[in-house]
């Protein structure tokens, strides 16, 4: 039985005449925390979006837990993404009209999970992340660090095997950034989830189990 969660082979991606990814191959194990680094424009976010099925490659395959994800129909792929992959973005992407608790619940409600169980799970996650008392506050009433913890809770609510984060600490001060980075390792230890994180933060990259460097559209380290 394989321990590989993500297998990427021969991924190419161009936007017009610009070739961004030029044949990416990588394998990521279950429960690994992997940092992807590289210069701006190197293709880090493009690769993350393809692994997360938010974008499609021109060539190549992405297997998640042995499943060829791009062989799915659009509807089945959307359901798989919602169920199996959690996303944390630099700009939180919280819906301003909803409370922290409601924001966390959204992916589970989209998946038509039981509302009562979902609310209990969302409260549990917010408490675990140290912001349980902020559950009824809207994003505008939360600090940047608190908003990012809500975003992390939202990424975890469907208990995905894979969590993808794109510059998650990019808008945080150094204290909150450090706390967020430690949180990913705490969550891995607690839930055995796999984290792939695009970052410019060298301190976090050095903490990760592995650091992958994208240079000129390929992985060079």
Buried (B, 14 or more C-beta within 10 A) or exposed (E): EEEBBBBBBEBBBBEEEEBBBEBBEBBBBBBBBBBBBBEEEBBBBBBBBBBBBBBEBEEBBBBBBEEEBBEBEEEEBEBBBBBBBBBBBBEBEBEEEBBBBBBBBBBBBEEEBEEEEBBEBBBBBBEBBEBBEBBEBBBEEBEEBBBBBBBBBBBBBBEBBBBBBBBBBBBBEEEBBBBBBEBBBEBBEEBEBBBBBBBBBEEBBEBBBBBBBBEEBBBEE
